[in-house]
Amino acid sequence: MPAHFDLLIRHGTCVLPWSVEATDVGVRNGRIAALGVAADATADATIDASGLHVLPGLIDPHVHLRDPGDKAVESIPTGTRAAVLGGLAAVFDMPNTSPSIVDAERLAWKQNYVERESWCDIGLYIGGTKQNIPELAKLELGRGVCGIKIFAGSSTGDLLVEDDEHLERVMRSGRRRIAYHSEDEYRLQERRPLFKSGDPHRRHMEWRDEETAFLGTRRLMALARATGRPAHILHVSTAEELDYLKDFRELATCEVLLNHLTQVAPDCYDTLKGFGVMNPPIRGPRHLEAAWRAINDGTVDTVGSDHAPHARDKKLLPWPDCPAGLTGVQTIGPLMLNHVNAGRLSLSRMVDLMCAGPARVYGVVGKGRLAAGYDADFTLVDMQRHRRIEESWIVSPCGWTPFAGMDVTGWPVAVVVRGRTVMREDEVLGSPIGRLVRFA
Ligand SMILES: [Zn+2]
């Protein structure tokens, strides 16, 4: 009797952990049941992936969906719609909301809320504060929690643990890898009076200079070594840090943002003004080149968007009153595919950075590779498709993208989450079926 599946993906080119090959995929009960399926197999639904590449569902491990917060800017339902339209099957959402996710009660609220409202699967960060250090060991084991996030330098929101004494206490409470925003808060505050309101936007990278980032990372690595606590340095933005971190591989993993692989200063400030302001800042060509070298020599573990929307009118304020943070959850997939087409990395390395990488760094269970028994999460991409990124395509309520007008080659045409097609050709399908991601 021929095998029967819930879903079959036929005629696609699959990016497997061990090779890129033409093979059919059979799905049962939301999981990958077979790689390589007989011609006579039947299924309730079949996707014809002729001419398409089948990737494991892409994961963006760094988004700020601002919920609870201002729904006119972003929310869980709108931000996860944006995610699936951009080819993502899962996102990990940051805790610096209003209020922040820092205790068991707010975590319980969010766990409940995202399983009703999310269009893709979702992991949740817990914010570390000076007050909740004693609870962190328990909180980091919560359902769907991808890890503790520490702002060692200030950005959006009120989460901050800037001094070595409290950072060390955080590292000694719990075991899982901690994700850090690494900028030295003291140097940031010390340099603030050197600049004034209305200065050109490019001052942003002078205020939050290379040494601010590098000093932050040196301090964190010294403490990580002293405590033995694994660290994930988010959005590494300098050549110096990327070199330095190579000596800490036993403890540290790191992320580079799509922006730091795509945009370059000072041009971005001259053309985008406030819409080019983010933390850590977009820097000059030397750092862009270093980021690509670190992608290609394996230093970098994950790539994220740091999707961090703000209202358009706030971004139009003079520097530095314009808040830092850029939209990106909907555009990271197309832009990474465009980088692949431009020859900057292979499609396999992109999958390593956006699927296997997040799974390895955060300890995801059952996602991140195409293999039997794993969740049936797929991103189907057309590597030949040309498109222009338009603001009219952006579904985040804030309504803007720093990449408007950019022409790209390579586009996500479908997303499947645990066997259910949630996006097909710019259309979001069904109802929100997102679940909390499972972590080891
Ligand atoms: Zn962020």
Boltz pocket constraint, residues with backbone or C-beta under 6 A from the ligand:
constraints:
  - pocket:
      binder: B
      contacts: [[A, 62], [A, 64], [A, 94], [A, 279], [A, 306], [A, 307], [A, 308]]
      max_distance: 6.0
